[in-house]
Structure formats: C-alpha cells, structure tokens
Amino acid sequence: MSNGIPCPGCLDTRSRVLETRMVVEGLRRRRLCTGCGQRWTTVELSAAAPVPVVAPVAACVASPAERGGPRKQRH
C-alpha cells in the first residue's frame, strides 16, 4: 500500500501501518516498509480546534435589582 511517507531506510513509499495509538499530540503510527522491512514511527499532529468561550455563571445571573424584586436586608 502506498501512503506517500518514504521509508527512512530505502525511501520506498510502500508501507503498512502496524499499529495506531492516540497520544496527546495526535496519532502515533508504527509502520513497516514493504520494500526493506524496516519499522519506524510517525506522529500525525492534530489541528487544535477553537475553544468556545463561555461566560462565567455569575455573569449570567441577574441581581435582585435587575430582576425587579426587593433586596434583602442584612442584619
């Protein structure tokens, strides 16, 4: 199978994926060259997805004055 990633030993682009593992950086793949039999590891970095910004809960809660209700007296 040709995947375009050249073997570091013979530069043949025919290799097989033996194992795929998820790591923090993305995917780690263990490969086997079908030309010379050398094994090597590649890491496919994942693109960072944009993180949605969420307002703090306190900013979403209206104060008693904004709700139109009476304020409680502190003793």
PAKOL-87982 format. One record per atom (N, C-alpha, C, O): atom name; residue in one letter; residue number from 1; x, y, z. Coordinates in nm, 3 decimals, padded with zeros to 5 digits. Layout:
N
REC   kero   mimi   vexke        px        py        pz
REC     CA      A     NUM         X         Y         Z
...
END
This chain:
75
REC   kero   mimi   vexke        px        py        pz
REC      N      M       1    00.085   -00.117    00.000
REC     CA      M       1    00.000    00.000    00.000
REC      C      M       1    00.089    00.123    00.000
REC      O      M       1    00.182    00.132    00.080
REC      N      S       2    00.063    00.218   -00.088
REC     CA      S       2    00.141    00.340   -00.096
REC      C      S       2    00.071    00.451   -00.020
REC      O      S       2   -00.046    00.481   -00.047
REC      N      N       3    00.141    00.511    00.076
REC     CA      N       3    00.081    00.619    00.152
REC      C      N       3    00.160    00.748    00.140
REC      O      N       3    00.126    00.848    00.204
REC      N      G       4    00.267    00.748    00.059
REC     CA      G       4    00.343    00.869    00.034
REC      C      G       4    00.448    00.902    00.138
REC      O      G       4    00.526    00.995    00.119
REC      N      I       5    00.453    00.828    00.248
REC     CA      I       5    00.554    00.853    00.350
REC      C      I       5    00.673    00.764    00.320
REC      O      I       5    00.661    00.641    00.327
REC      N      P       6    00.789    00.822    00.286
REC     CA      P       6    00.904    00.739    00.249
REC      C      P       6    00.969    00.670    00.369
REC      O      P       6    00.975    00.725    00.479
REC      N      C       7    01.016    00.551    00.344
REC     CA      C       7    01.089    00.474    00.444
REC      C      C       7    01.221    00.546    00.472
REC      O      C       7    01.289    00.587    00.378
REC      N      P       8    01.260    00.562    00.600
REC     CA      P       8    01.387    00.627    00.631
REC      C      P       8    01.508    00.544    00.587
REC      O      P       8    01.618    00.597    00.577
REC      N      G       9    01.488    00.415    00.562
REC     CA      G       9    01.599    00.329    00.522
REC      C      G       9    01.622    00.326    00.371
REC      O      G       9    01.734    00.348    00.324
REC      N      C      10    01.515    00.298    00.294
REC     CA      C      10    01.531    00.280    00.150
REC      C      C      10    01.453    00.382    00.067
REC      O      C      10    01.462    00.380   -00.056
REC      N      L      11    01.377    00.470    00.131
REC     CA      L      11    01.297    00.575    00.068
REC      C      L      11    01.181    00.523   -00.018
REC      O      L      11    01.123    00.597   -00.096
REC      N      D      12    01.149    00.395   -00.002
REC     CA      D      12    01.032    00.338   -00.071
REC      C      D      12    00.907    00.396   -00.005
REC      O      D      12    00.903    00.411    00.117
REC      N      T      13    00.804    00.428   -00.085
REC     CA      T      13    00.682    00.485   -00.030
REC      C      T      13    00.575    00.381   -00.001
REC      O      T      13    00.463    00.416    00.037
REC      N      R      14    00.608    00.253   -00.019
REC     CA      R      14    00.511    00.147    00.011
REC      C      R      14    00.535    00.098    00.154
REC      O      R      14    00.641    00.044    00.185
REC      N      S      15    00.436    00.119    00.239
REC     CA      S      15    00.447    00.073    00.377
REC      C      S      15    00.310    00.036    00.429
REC      O      S      15    00.207    00.073    00.373
REC      N      R      16    00.311   -00.039    00.540
REC     CA      R      16    00.186   -00.078    00.607
REC      C      R      16    00.186   -00.018    00.746
REC      O      R      16    00.291   -00.001    00.808
REC      N      V      17    00.066    00.014    00.794
REC     CA      V      17    00.052    00.061    00.931
REC      C      V      17    00.028   -00.061    01.019
REC      O      V      17   -00.070   -00.134    00.999
REC      N      L      18    00.117   -00.084    01.115
REC     CA      L      18    00.106   -00.199    01.204
REC      C      L      18    00.022   -00.168    01.327
REC      O      L      18   -00.050   -00.255    01.377
REC      N      E      19    00.030   -00.044    01.376
REC     CA      E      19   -00.038   -00.007    01.500
REC      C      E      19   -00.064    00.143    01.498
REC      O      E      19    00.019    00.221    01.452
REC      N      T      20   -00.179    00.183    01.549
REC     CA      T      20   -00.214    00.324    01.563
REC      C      T      20   -00.258    00.348    01.707
REC      O      T      20   -00.342    00.277    01.760
REC      N      R      21   -00.199    00.451    01.769
REC     CA      R      21   -00.235    00.487    01.906
REC      C      R      21   -00.263    00.636    01.913
REC      O      R      21   -00.197    00.717    01.848
REC      N      M      22   -00.363    00.671    01.994
REC     CA      M      22   -00.391    00.812    02.018
REC      C      M      22   -00.299    00.861    02.129
REC      O      M      22   -00.289    00.799    02.235
REC      N      V      23   -00.232    00.973    02.104
REC     CA      V      23   -00.147    01.037    02.204
REC      C      V      23   -00.191    01.183    02.215
REC      O      V      23   -00.277    01.228    02.140
REC      N      V      24   -00.132    01.255    02.309
REC     CA      V      24   -00.171    01.394    02.332
REC      C      V      24   -00.153    01.478    02.205
REC      O      V      24   -00.237    01.563    02.175
REC      N      E      25   -00.046    01.454    02.132
REC     CA      E      25   -00.015    01.533    02.013
REC      C      E      25   -00.106    01.501    01.894
REC      O      E      25   -00.123    01.586    01.806
REC      N      G      26   -00.164    01.382    01.890
REC     CA      G      26   -00.246    01.339    01.777
REC      C      G      26   -00.248    01.188    01.766
REC      O      G      26   -00.292    01.119    01.858
REC      N      L      27   -00.199    01.134    01.652
REC     CA      L      27   -00.194    00.989    01.631
REC      C      L      27   -00.050    00.944    01.613
REC      O      L      27    00.027    01.006    01.539
REC      N      R      28   -00.013    00.837    01.681
REC     CA      R      28    00.119    00.776    01.663
REC      C      R      28    00.099    00.647    01.587
REC      O      R      28    00.022    00.560    01.630
REC      N      R      29    00.168    00.633    01.474
REC     CA      R      29    00.154    00.513    01.391
REC      C      R      29    00.288    00.441    01.379
REC      O      R      29    00.391    00.503    01.355
REC      N      R      30    00.283    00.311    01.397
REC     CA      R      30    00.400    00.225    01.379
REC      C      R      30    00.390    00.167    01.239
REC      O      R      30    00.289    00.104    01.206
REC      N      R      31    00.491    00.187    01.156
REC     CA      R      31    00.487    00.149    01.015
REC      C      R      31    00.592    00.044    00.981
REC      O      R      31    00.694    00.032    01.049
REC      N      L      32    00.564   -00.033    00.874
REC     CA      L      32    00.655   -00.136    00.824
REC      C      L      32    00.673   -00.114    00.674
REC      O      L      32    00.576   -00.111    00.599
REC      N      C      33    00.798   -00.099    00.632
REC     CA      C      33    00.829   -00.083    00.490
REC      C      C      33    00.814   -00.217    00.420
REC      O      C      33    00.872   -00.317    00.464
REC      N      T      34    00.736   -00.222    00.313
REC     CA      T      34    00.720   -00.348    00.238
REC      C      T      34    00.838   -00.374    00.146
REC      O      T      34    00.852   -00.484    00.092
REC      N      G      35    00.925   -00.274    00.128
REC     CA      G      35    01.043   -00.291    00.044
REC      C      G      35    01.160   -00.354    00.118
REC      O      G      35    01.215   -00.454    00.072
REC      N      C      36    01.198   -00.298    00.232
REC     CA      C      36    01.317   -00.346    00.304
REC      C      C      36    01.285   -00.405    00.441
REC      O      C      36    01.373   -00.463    00.504
REC      N      G      37    01.163   -00.392    00.490
REC     CA      G      37    01.125   -00.449    00.618
REC      C      G      37    01.155   -00.363    00.740
REC      O      G      37    01.130   -00.406    00.853
REC      N      Q      38    01.208   -00.242    00.719
REC     CA      Q      38    01.238   -00.156    00.833
REC      C      Q      38    01.108   -00.106    00.896
REC      O      Q      38    01.008   -00.082    00.828
REC      N      R      39    01.111   -00.090    01.029
REC     CA      R      39    00.997   -00.036    01.103
REC      C      R      39    01.033    00.102    01.155
REC      O      R      39    01.147    00.126    01.194
REC      N      W      40    00.935    00.193    01.157
REC     CA      W      40    00.954    00.325    01.211
REC      C      W      40    00.822    00.381    01.259
REC      O      W      40    00.715    00.327    01.228
REC      N      T      41    00.830    00.490    01.336
REC     CA      T      41    00.712    00.552    01.395
REC      C      T      41    00.691    00.690    01.337
REC      O      T      41    00.786    00.766    01.320
REC      N      T      42    00.565    00.722    01.306
REC     CA      T      42    00.529    00.858    01.264
REC      C      T      42    00.426    00.912    01.363
REC      O      T      42    00.351    00.836    01.424
REC      N      V      43    00.424    01.044    01.377
REC     CA      V      43    00.325    01.110    01.462
REC      C      V      43    00.251    01.209    01.375
REC      O      V      43    00.311    01.297    01.315
REC      N      E      44    00.119    01.195    01.370
REC     CA      E      44    00.035    01.287    01.295
REC      C      E      44   -00.024    01.386    01.395
REC      O      E      44   -00.104    01.350    01.481
REC      N      L      45    00.017    01.510    01.382
REC     CA      L      45   -00.028    01.613    01.476
REC      C      L      45   -00.170    01.653    01.444
REC      O      L      45   -00.207    01.670    01.328
REC      N      S      46   -00.251    01.667    01.549
REC     CA      S      46   -00.389    01.710    01.528
REC      C      S      46   -00.396    01.861    01.532
REC      O      S      46   -00.325    01.926    01.610
REC      N      A      47   -00.481    01.917    01.448
REC     CA      A      47   -00.502    02.061    01.448
REC      C      A      47   -00.581    02.099    01.571
REC      O      A      47   -00.678    02.033    01.607
REC      N      A      48   -00.539    02.205    01.635
REC     CA      A      48   -00.609    02.250    01.756
REC      C      A      48   -00.743    02.310    01.718
REC      O      A      48   -00.751    02.403    01.637
REC      N      A      49   -00.848    02.257    01.776
REC     CA      A      49   -00.982    02.308    01.750
REC      C      A      49   -01.003    02.434    01.831
REC      O      A      49   -00.955    02.444    01.944
REC      N      P      50   -01.076    02.531    01.775
REC     CA      P      50   -01.102    02.652    01.854
REC      C      P      50   -01.184    02.620    01.978
REC      O      P      50   -01.279    02.541    01.973
REC      N      V      51   -01.147    02.681    02.088
REC     CA      V      51   -01.215    02.657    02.215
REC      C      V      51   -01.323    02.763    02.233
REC      O      V      51   -01.293    02.882    02.231
REC      N      P      52   -01.449    02.722    02.251
REC     CA      P      52   -01.554    02.822    02.270
REC      C      P      52   -01.538    02.893    02.404
REC      O      P      52   -01.501    02.831    02.504
REC      N      V      53   -01.565    03.020    02.405
REC     CA      V      53   -01.555    03.099    02.527
REC      C      V      53   -01.692    03.105    02.591
REC      O      V      53   -01.790    03.143    02.527
REC      N      V      54   -01.700    03.067    02.717
REC     CA      V      54   -01.826    03.063    02.790
REC      C      V      54   -01.817    03.164    02.904
REC      O      V      54   -01.719    03.166    02.978
REC      N      A      55   -01.920    03.248    02.917
REC     CA      A      55   -01.923    03.347    03.023
REC      C      A      55   -01.935    03.278    03.158
REC      O      A      55   -02.001    03.174    03.168
REC      N      P      56   -01.873    03.332    03.262
REC     CA      P      56   -01.888    03.274    03.395
REC      C      P      56   -02.034    03.274    03.439
REC      O      P      56   -02.111    03.359    03.398
REC      N      V      57   -02.071    03.179    03.522
REC     CA      V      57   -02.209    03.164    03.568
REC      C      V      57   -02.256    03.290    03.638
REC      O      V      57   -02.371    03.330    03.621
REC      N      A      58   -02.171    03.354    03.716
REC     CA      A      58   -02.211    03.473    03.790
REC      C      A      58   -02.252    03.586    03.696
REC      O      A      58   -02.338    03.666    03.731
REC      N      A      59   -02.192    03.593    03.578
REC     CA      A      59   -02.227    03.698    03.483
REC      C      A      59   -02.364    03.674    03.421
REC      O      A      59   -02.423    03.768    03.367
REC      N      C      60   -02.415    03.553    03.427
REC     CA      C      60   -02.543    03.520    03.366
REC      C      C      60   -02.659    03.535    03.464
REC      O      C      60   -02.775    03.532    03.421
REC      N      V      61   -02.632    03.552    03.592
REC     CA      V      61   -02.737    03.561    03.693
REC      C      V      61   -02.767    03.707    03.719
REC      O      V      61   -02.677    03.785    03.751
REC      N      A      62   -02.893    03.745    03.705
REC     CA      A      62   -02.933    03.884    03.728
REC      C      A      62   -02.938    03.913    03.877
REC      O      A      62   -02.973    03.827    03.958
REC      N      S      63   -02.901    04.035    03.912
REC     CA      S      63   -02.908    04.077    04.052
REC      C      S      63   -03.053    04.102    04.089
REC      O      S      63   -03.137    04.119    04.000
REC      N      P      64   -03.086    04.106    04.219
REC     CA      P      64   -03.225    04.134    04.259
REC      C      P      64   -03.277    04.265    04.201
REC      O      P      64   -03.394    04.274    04.165
REC      N      A      65   -03.191    04.368    04.192
REC     CA      A      65   -03.235    04.496    04.137
REC      C      A      65   -03.271    04.482    03.989
REC      O      A      65   -03.367    04.544    03.943
REC      N      E      66   -03.194    04.400    03.915
REC     CA      E      66   -03.222    04.380    03.773
REC      C      E      66   -03.349    04.296    03.752
REC      O      E      66   -03.416    04.310    03.651
REC      N      R      67   -03.380    04.210    03.850
REC     CA      R      67   -03.500    04.128    03.839
REC      C      R      67   -03.624    04.205    03.883
REC      O      R      67   -03.736    04.161    03.858
REC      N      G      68   -03.604    04.316    03.948
REC     CA      G      68   -03.716    04.396    03.993
REC      C      G      68   -03.771    04.356    04.127
REC      O      G      68   -03.873    04.411    04.170
REC      N      G      69   -03.708    04.264    04.196
REC     CA      G      69   -03.754    04.218    04.325
REC      C      G      69   -03.696    04.301    04.438
REC      O      G      69   -03.603    04.379    04.416
REC      N      P      70   -03.749    04.285    04.559
REC     CA      P      70   -03.696    04.359    04.673
REC      C      P      70   -03.561    04.304    04.717
REC      O      P      70   -03.534    04.184    04.702
REC      N      R      71   -03.479    04.390    04.769
REC     CA      R      71   -03.348    04.348    04.820
REC      C      R      71   -03.364    04.303    04.963
REC      O      R      71   -03.444    04.359    05.039
REC      N      K      72   -03.287    04.201    05.000
REC     CA      K      72   -03.292    04.151    05.137
REC      C      K      72   -03.206    04.239    05.224
REC      O      K      72   -03.098    04.283    05.183
REC      N      Q      73   -03.254    04.265    05.344
REC     CA      Q      73   -03.180    04.344    05.440
REC      C      Q      73   -03.084    04.254    05.517
REC      O      Q      73   -03.122    04.148    05.565
REC      N      R      74   -02.960    04.297    05.531
REC     CA      R      74   -02.864    04.222    05.611
REC      C      R      74   -02.871    04.270    05.754
REC      O      R      74   -02.884    04.390    05.778
REC      N      H      75   -02.863    04.181    05.847
REC     CA      H      75   -02.869    04.217    05.989
REC      C      H      75   -02.735    04.203    06.051
REC      O      H      75   -02.720    04.229    06.171
END
